[in-house]
């Protein structure tokens, strides 16, 4: 994960497991630039690649060489957009990136618009705004030090929770393969559960 520092000083994390300090209090989520040549973001960072990363803050780079299965929680801007690729990522509306492939919420908007053939310009705009209103990342915890800090929550929209190339979740917790594990478990339950019984999944974190 990528999080901002404060006042040109790298953050010092001195929290205990019972510490109730939130990421807002620790300045871990803000409008600060977390990938740039300076904190105010006027100067771009050098050509950058981000793979299976959760970026909590704004990004300004000279070139986004590759972004794959990454969540950009705030605005992202690349000066050189003729080169590079953004694939299977969450990219906020209004971001300036190189060409995108299977990125959200853009993919969901395109799908909804294709289904609404013959819609007027006003109707298309309403569809777009509706998708943007709900298709955003949500996290299990935003408390630094929590085991599930910045992990996507079970209530996070499915296009993000299963938006990676292989159906896994985008972002830093991709390695857990949570959607695939859930699918395998549910398929097995039907086979081994006794007649008349039902089962559900209860998440520990």
C-alpha positions, 0 to 999 in steps of 0.5 A: 500500500502507498500512504502519504507522509506529513510536512516532508517527514516520513510517517512514524507508526507507533501504534499498539494493537489496541490503539483506536487511532484512525487513518485520518488522525494519522494522516494516512488518508488525505488529499496529499500526493503520495506518488509525486516528486513533492508533497504538493504534487506540482512535480511528477514522479518518474515513470512508475509501475504499480501492480496489485497495490492500493494507493491511498492518496493522489498520484502525479507521475511523468508516465504510468508505465504499468498499473495492473490490478491496482486501486487508486483511491484518489485522483491519478494523473500521468503527464505522458499518456501516449505510453503505458497501460492501465489494466484491471484497475479502479480508476476514479472518474476524471483521472488522466491515464494512458489507455485503459483495459477492463478498468472500473467504473469505466467498464461498468458504465460502458456495459450499462450504456450498451444495454440502454440502447436508444437512451437519450443524452440525459438518460445516459448521463443519469446512468453514468452518475448512478454507477459513479455513486455506488461503484467505489471501494470500501474497506474492512478497516481504515484503522492503521494496524488492524489486520484488515487495514485497506482490505476490501470489505465484503460489502464492496461492490462486486466489480471491484471485489472480483475485478482482477484478471483472474476474478480476485480482488483488486489492490494489496489483498489480491494475494488472499484469493478471497473470491476464489476461496469463497466460490470453492467453499460454496460449491463444496457445501452443496455437495456435502451438506446434509439434506434440509440444512443451510450454511453461510459464511461468517468472516473473521475479519 
